[in-house]
Every structure is written in C-alpha cells, then in structure tokens.
Amino acid sequence: MNRRIAFVCRAATGEALRSANAIGQLQDVTLLVISEDSDLVRVNDVHDASQLIDAAKQLGSLHRIVTAQETLLAPVAAANEALGLEAMSSEVVARTLQLLCQG
C-alpha cells in the first residue's frame, strides 16, 4: 500500500527539508510538498488552512497531511479534518499548544 503524504512547510530548507527527507525515505510513502516556494504545489500562505485544503485537492488522493513546524500544526490539523483524513484533531492540537505555552 503506497501512502501519499503531503508535507507542509514554509520553505523546504533546514529542519523542514531534513524532516521531509526522513518521511520520504519511509517504506511505501510518496512524499508531496506544499509550501510557499514549492515546485509542485505552491501556496501564498501555509498558515491559511483554506489554501492548504485547495492545494491538497490539487494533489489528488492523500493519506495524510503533515508538518514538522509548530506554527503550522493548527492549519494542517484543520486541513486534515476538512478533507476527512485521519490525523490529530484541531481540538487536540489547540489543547496541546495551549499546554506547551503554559509550561
């Protein structure tokens, strides 16, 4: 089973690039990138869930949308929910981020 995973990052550099490469090396994974500088699917603002949803629809059938950047967790969760993809819910992400801010 080939899992099509969309990785969201502002730019595919540094830690984001290392994370994307690690995901792309997983068995049975086809990695697709949504970013503000992507050659595949470019968006103006990766923090805008509606733009992520539109971009994901352009990619066709996806298993999941992921990110390695904390500031993108909420919009990625919202996009997964809107598309009916299995992932952490927006509610869980919001609670987790709130706990991290308190700690």
Order of alpha helices (4+ residues) and beta strands (2+ residues): beta-alpha-beta-beta-alpha-beta-alpha-alpha
